Amino acid sequence: MKALIPVLLTLALTACSHESDTKHSEHHYQVAGRVVALNSRDQTATVDATAVPNFMEAMTMEYPVKSKDEFQALHVGDQIKATINVNDAGGYNLTNIHVQNARK
């Protein structure tokens, strides 16, 4: 039993250090664009967006929408401004979505 104590302690410390490694910093970018499609099953919005300086060229891309309420307020054709949140692991989503001109 005494031989198991160092092994269990090592496993516990390894688990704790791994947990801190999984936390990623997040970067935030402002984007403007037009909603061209919505996928309610995956809660994603496809946005034809303008270029985001120092991040990406203008492109049409599908974004997960973090808030269910914000997703439900969107309609195809809406002109929006939003925040793209990108973490170091490559995950991303949209938040702070503001409809500028509804459905055109």
N, C-alpha and C positions, 0 to 999 in steps of 0.2 A: 504494500500500500504506500509506504514511504517513497518508493521509486516513482509512483504515479504523480505525486505532488509536483515535482519540477516540470513534468510533462504537461500537466494541466495548467500550471502557471504560465508556461511558455505559450500554450495555445490561447489562453485568455489575453495575454499581452499582445500576441500577434493579431487577434481579432480586434482589439481596441485600436491598434495602429492602422489596420486595414480600414476601419470605419472612418478615420480621419482622412485617409487617402481618397475616399470616394466623394468627398465634398469638393465641388468645383467652383471656381470663381465664375461670375456671370458678367457679361458685357451687354450693354443696352444701346440700341440704335433706333433712331426715329425713321419711320417709313411712311410714304404716302402712296396710295394706289386705288385700284378699282377691284371690287370683289367680282370674280368671274364664275365662281362655283362654290357651293357649300356641300359638305359631306357630314350629315348629322350623326351617322353611325360612328365616325371617327372624331367628330367635333373638330373638323379642319375647314379652313377657308382658303381657296385658291385666289391669290391676289396678283393682279398685273401691276407691279410696283415700279416706281421710279428708282433711279440709282441711289444708293446709300453711300455717301462719301466715306472712303477708307474702309469699306466693308464689301459691297457687291455692286455689280452693274445692274442696270434696269433689267428686270426679268419677271416672268410669271412663275409663281412658285406656290406650293401648298404649305400652309402653316397650321400647326395645331393651335387652337385657341384655348388658353388656360381657363378662362371663366365661362361657365355654362351660360350665365346671364348675358355676357357680351356676345357669345356665339348666337344665342337665340334672337338677339336684336339685329343681326346682320341679314341683308337680303342681297341677292345677285344684282349687280349694277350700282351698289352703294360705293361712293367715293369715301375713302377712309384715311385717317392718320392713326398710327399705332406705334407701339414700341415692340421691336424684335428683341427678345432676350435670348442670348446665346451663351451656353456654358462651355468650358474648356474640353468637355468630353464630346462636343458636337451636337448636343441637344439644343433645341430651340423652340420658341413658342411666341405667340402674340399676346400682348396685354395692353391696357390703356387705350382701347379702340374707341375712336370718336368718328362718327359718321358725319361727313362734311356736306355731301349732297346725296340724298337718298335716290335710289333706283333711276338711273338714266339710261 
